């Protein structure tokens, strides 16, 4: 998914390929505001709503402090794994299990809320290391 309103640093490239100076990681991909919970929000990289049920995708999470982490999700029951360690612009990329397939935005919100406690804990651990 691409955020058509995101500014690009190069008129010939989409915003996610040409982030303006100071723009956050994952700039150019939309936040799914319907998922916003306690200041946390899911951002979509891949299309998630499929009538037959989407069982895997890429996205990101924005914490209340504005920091971000990447998510590689799939339906299942497995432990969260680090895909990429934290860098200065994000607190890592994580492979995480959603409890069911996504057909609608409401499904996405339910799945995001199901993994949010774990994402909060990971964020807190990262802040503890960074501080």
Buried (B, 14 or more C-beta within 10 A) or exposed (E): BEBEEBEBEEEEEBBBEBBEEEBBBBBBBBBBEBBBEEEBBBBBBEEBBBEEEBBBBBBBBBBEEEBBBBBBBBBEEEEBEEEEEBEEEBBBBBBBBBEEBBBBBEBBBBBBBBBBEBBBEBBEEBEEEEE
